[in-house]
């Protein structure tokens, strides 16, 4: 008796961070070995390979910021640091034998859909090409450093670098250091370098809300317990998930529910900063939650040091010797650190993607990036994204979202392998209706409270965040509905 099952589709995965590795593991566990991961760097890890600055760590608890199907009982801290997270990803790659499937040092310059053969043709950075039945991008959002558009930036005479391109060869001890930006990386960097710098000036355009971080070392007996009784770790993970998930009430439904967090922020600021003028500078002028809420136990304490200054006058220009603010004052520096975040709304850049009828994804997204469930785009058959538009979170673990997307993409791949279908192309009316509802929901969220954040593109459209509970997203992605797709 012959099987009606087709050979497994050839899958091209772009990126070897959490998304790409997670999908590859699921493919291996399903017995599908016909996949290739293209990684432009020389090693795996994505964000956790790139961001090696002092203090780099996750702001989601370790047991939740990991794959549910690959729990790690030996996390050293409640909130893992960069090096430990990278080791975890490396252990996943080694355990599942993924290295033979990864082409390191090979980026994807462009991808075009060949309609006659129903294949994706990838142009690679090494000059070669690759053909695949299914194309999955797992590029992430926080991978393209965004440098400030300030006159004279190239003129500075000393070392100057972005937080995601940390210069470990530059010793900041006893140096005059300028830090531009107050995002998540700055909140982690400043407490690490301020004690050893001769002086540190933080140029703040907008003050973040900072609340305490419930971090601690795991004791040996706890690790033993997690290892010997895995269900204990699963219970801990579930409770941690629930505690984070309930926070969306404040982000999406009742802004009054943010008041307890606001009081926690105020108490931390008052306890660690005695100077009322500095407290005024560090008090945000926008609604809590509109921008990313930071967690740190020592950020405010570091800013209260005698050798640290917080400057709120806008940066006017950079000179060979230092930084000039709008008030005309020039401050001299030995080194500059740009903690200015990433181009998060520029999905897939610089890769060019071309779908049916020669349509470019850039053109389809001229009004702002969008997709169905953040995964599929109409006119681009057999093309799926992990961590695509409107799948970021402000309250819970992105790994939970990635696992939901991976399950959906696996359903699509297995659908193509099972039947006579050669194309899955989401219907334009399905995608349009989904995004109308999504954008309407966003208008009532705290992210629409009027602040300027990296969640919003240049046109004012929130193309980044998911405006709902994560369990709702998982339900929506639990099964691929063929009625949502034009099939051929």
N, C-alpha and C positions, 0 to 999 in steps of 0.2 A: 504494500500500500504506500503510495507516495504522499509526502507531506505537502500541504498547500502553502506552508510557510515559506516566504521568500528568504534569500540570504539576508543577514542583518545589514541594514544600510551602513554605508561608510559615513562616519561622523567626524567632522572637523570641529574641534573645540579651540577657541582663541582665548588663551590666558590660563595660567597655572596657579591661580589663587584659590580661595576657598570654593568658589563656584565651579571652576573647571575641574579641580581635584574631586569635589563631591560628585559631580556628574560621572567622571571617569570611574570612580569606585562603584557607583550604581550600575554602570555598564558592565564592569567586570563581574559584579555579583549576579547580573542577569545572564552571564555567559556570552556577552557580546564583546568581542575583542577587536572589531573593525573600527577603531577610533584612533585619532591622532590629536595630540594637544600641541598647539603652536605657542611657544613662549619666547617673547622677544629678548628676554634677559637670559643670563647664563645659569639661573637657578630658579626654583619654585618659590612661591610665597606671596606674590602680589604686594598688597599694602604692607604686609609684615616683613617683606624683604626690603622694601624701599625705605620705610621709616625706621631708622636706627638712631634717632636723636636721643639725647639723654632724657630718661624718664618715660620713654615711649611705652605705653601700656594700653590695654583695652578698658573701656568704661562700661562693659557688660561683664557680669561675673563669669569666671572661667568655665564652670560646669554648664552654663547656658551658651557660651560662645564656643561651641564645639559641636561636632556632628552627633545627632542622637543615636546613630548607628555605630558610632566609634567613640564611646566615652573614654575619658582619660582619668583614672582614679588617682593619679600621682601629681596633679597640679600642685605647685608649691604655694601659690597665693590665691586668695579669693578673687582677685582681679589680676590676671596673668600679664606679665610684661612681654614686650616684643619678642625677645629671644626665645622665651618658652613657647609662645604661640607658633613661632616659626619651626621650632623643634617638633611640635605636635604635628604640623602639616607635613614635615619631612618624614615623620614616622608613618603617617598615613600613606604617603607615596611609596615608601619602602614595603610596608606590610602588604599592599595590594599589587605590588609589582608594576607600578605605573611608569617608571623611568624609561622603559623600552618604548613607551607610547609618546614620549615627549620629545619634540624637536626644539632644543634650546637654541638661543641666539637667532631665532627665526620669527620675525614679525609678519603679520598679514597686511600688505599694503592696500589691497583692494579685493573685493569679492563680487563676482557677477553671476547671475543665474542664467544658465544656458537652457532656454525653453525647449529647444528641440530634443535635448538629451535628458532634461530634468536633472541637471547636475549644477552644483555650485563650483565655479572655477576660481581658485584663490591665487592671486599673485603674491609671491613671497618676497621678503626683504633680501633674500640671498639670490634673487634673480630667477628662481624656479617657480613652478606652478604646482597646484595640487587640486584634485577633483574629489568632491564629496557629495553624497546624497542629501545630507543634513548639515547645516551650518549652525553652530551654537556659539554665541559670543559670551564670554565670561570675563569681560575686561574690567569690571568694577567702576566705581565712580571716583574714587579718591586716588587717582594714579597720574594725573597731569598737573604738576605744580603750577600754581598761578602766582606770578610775580607782579608786584605793584607797578602800575603805569605811572612812574614818577620820573620827571626830567633828571638826567644826570646819573641814572642808576648804574650805567656802565663805567662811570668816571671814578667811582670810589677806589681809593688806592690800596685798601687793605682787603683781606678775605671777606667775601660776602656770599652767602649761600642760603638756599631755601631749606626749611626744616626737613623736607623729604630727600634732600641731597646733602645730608650732614657731612661736613668736612672733619673727619676724625683725626686728620693730620694737623688740625689747628688747635693749639692749646689756648684756651680762654682764661687760664689762670692769670690773675693780676692784670687782665686786659680791660680796656674800656669797651663795653659791648652795648650795641644798640639792637633791640628786638622790635621789629615792626610787625604788628598784628597781635590779636588777642583771642585767637580761636583755640581749639582743643590742643593743638601742639604747643602753643605758647603757655597754656596753663600747666602743661607737664614739663616744659623746658625751663622756664624761669626759676622754679624752686631748685632745680638741679645746678644751674650755673651761677646764680646770684651769690651764693656763699663764697665762691672762689674767684669771682671777677673783682677787679679793682672797683668798677662801677658798672651799673646796668641801667639803661634807660629803656623803658617800655613805651612805645608809641601806640597809643590806644585810640582807635577811631570810634569804637563802640564797646562799652563794658559788657562782659558776659555775666550771666547769673551762674554762681558757683555754689554748690551744696557739698556737704561732707561725703567722703568716699569710705564705705564700710569695708575697708581692705584690711587684711591680716594674713599672716602665715598659717598654712594648714599644719596642724600637728601631726607627728608620725602616726599616732594611733588613728587619726581620722583617715589618713591615706590607706592604712591597713584595713580599716573598716570598709572603705569604698571598694578596695580591691577584692576583699573576701566576700563581701555582701553587696553585689552590684545594685540590688534593688534599693538599698539605702541611698546610693548616689542618684538613682532615677527619681526617687521621692524628693530628694533635695533639689534636683533640676526642675521637677514639676512645680514645687512650691516657689522656687525662684522665678520661674516663668510666670506663674499666676500673679506674683507680687509686682512684676513689671507690667504685665498685660493690663492690670486694673488702672494703671496710670493714664491709659488713653482716654479715660473719662474726662480728665482735665484738658487734654489736648483737643478732643473732638466734640465733646458734648456739654460740659459744664465748666466754664472758666473759673467759676467760684471754687471748684475742686482743686485749683492750683494754689489757693491761699495757704494751706499748710506748708507747701514747699517754699513759698515766698517767705514765710516766717522763719523757716529753717535757714534760708539764705541770709536773712537780716541778722539772725543770731550769730551765724558764723562770721559775717563781716564785722559786726560790733565786737565780737570776742577777740578777733585777730588784728583788727586795725583800730588803734586808739585815736589817731589823728582825724578829726571830723572833716577836714578839707579833703583828705585822701579818701575817706569813706564816701564823700559826695562824688568824687571822680569815679569811684568803683561801683556806684549804684546805677544800674541800667535805666534808660529813659524809655523803655518799651515794655510791652506786656511779657511776663514770664512765659517761656515756652515758644514764643514767636521765633526765636533763634535757638540753636542747640544749647541745652542746659549742660554745664560742665560739672564734673565732680573732682574735688581735690581737698586734701586736708592741710596743704601747706602753701597754696598759691597766694592767698591774702597775706599770710605771715611773711612770705618772701617779699611781697611788695611793700611791706612795712619796714623793711631793713633800711638802715641808714645809708647804705651804698646804692639804693635803688630809687629811681625817680619815675613817676608815671606822667607822661606828657599827653595831653588831650588836644593841643593845637595841631591842626592837620600838617602832614609832611608836605612841604612846598617843593623841595628839590634835594638831590643828593650831590655832594661835592666830593672832590678827591680826599678831603679830610674828614667829612662827616655828613650830618643831616641838618638841613635848614627847615624850620617850621614857618608857618604863615606869619607869625609875629616877628619874623626877621632874624631870630636867634639861631646861630649855628652851634651845634654840639659836636665836638670832635670824638671820633671813635677809632679803635684799633680793628674792630670786626663788626660786621652787620649780619644779623640773622633775620631772614624773611619767614615769618610764621603766618603766611597769608593764604593758606588753604589751597584748594584745587579748583579746576574748571569742571565742577560737578555736573553742570547742565549740558555739557558738550559730549553727549554720549557717542562712544565708538570712535571719536576723532583720534588720530587722523585717518583711520581706515575708511575707504570709500566702498559703499555697498550699493549694488545696482540690481534691481529686481526685474519683474516682467516688463516687457515693452521698453526696456532701457531706462526705466524710472530710477532716479537716484534717491537714496534714502535721505540725503541732505535736502532735496526738494520736497519730499513728502513731509519733512519735519520743519519746513520753513516757518510754520506758525507755532513751533514748539514741539519738542519730542513727545510722542505718544505711542502707545501700543495697546493691544488687547491683553489685559491682565499683566501688563508690563512685560510680556513675553513675546507675542507675535505681532507682526505688522502686515496689514493688507497690501497685496501686490508683491510680497516677498515670500514665495512658497518655501516651505521646509527650512525656514530661518527662524531661530528662536534666540531669545536673550535671557541671560541670568543677571539679576540686579539691573533690570532695564528701567524705563521711565516709571515714576510713581510707585516704586517698590521699596524705597528707603523708609526708615523708621525713626521716630523721635523717642520711643519708649521701650523698645524691646530688642531682641537679638536678630540681626540680619541673617544669621545662620538658619534660623527658623524659616524665614522667608525663602532663602535659597533652597532649602530642602523641599519646600512646597513647589517651587518652580522646577526643580530637578525631577520631581515625581511627575509633573505635567509633561515635561519634555520627554521623559522616558515613555510615557503613554503614547506620545506622538511617534516616537521611534518604533515602538513595538507595533503600533497601528500600521505603519508603512511596511514593516517586516511581515505582518500577518496576511494582509489582503492584496487586492489588486490596485490599491491606491498608490500613485507615484507622487502626488502633490497634496499638500495640506496648505491652503491659503485662506487665512481668516477673512470672512466676508467684511467688506468695508462698512456696511450698515451696523454690523455687530460691534466692530471696533469703535465707530462713531458714537453709538448709543452708550457703550461702556464708558467712554471718556467724557461724554456730557454729564453723566451721573457723577463721575469721579470729580470733575472740576466743580460741579455744583456743591458737592459735599465739602470740598476744600474751602469754599467761601465762608463756611460757618466754623471752620477750625481756627485754632489760635495762630496758625501760620499765616492767616489772612488779617492779622491785627495791625498791619501797617509798617512793620519793620523791614529792613533790607537784609536779606539772608541768602546763603548759597543754595537754598531750596528753590529760589525763584530765578527764572532766566531774565535776559535783558528786556523782554517785552512785558514782564510782570506775571508770567504764567508759572505756577508751581508745577514743575515737571519731575520733581524728585520724590516727594513723600506719598505714602499710602495713607489715605484718610479714613482709616478704620482699624478695627481690631485685627490682630494677626490670625486668630482662629477663623475669622470670617474669610480672610484671604486664602487660608488653607482649604476651607470648604469649597471656595470658588474654583480652586485649582486641583481639587482632588481627582477629577476625571476629565479628560478631554472629550468635549461634546462635539461630535462630528457635524451636528447641525449648525455649529458656529463657523464651519469652514466650507469653502468651495472645493469640491473634491474632483480629482481627475486621475 
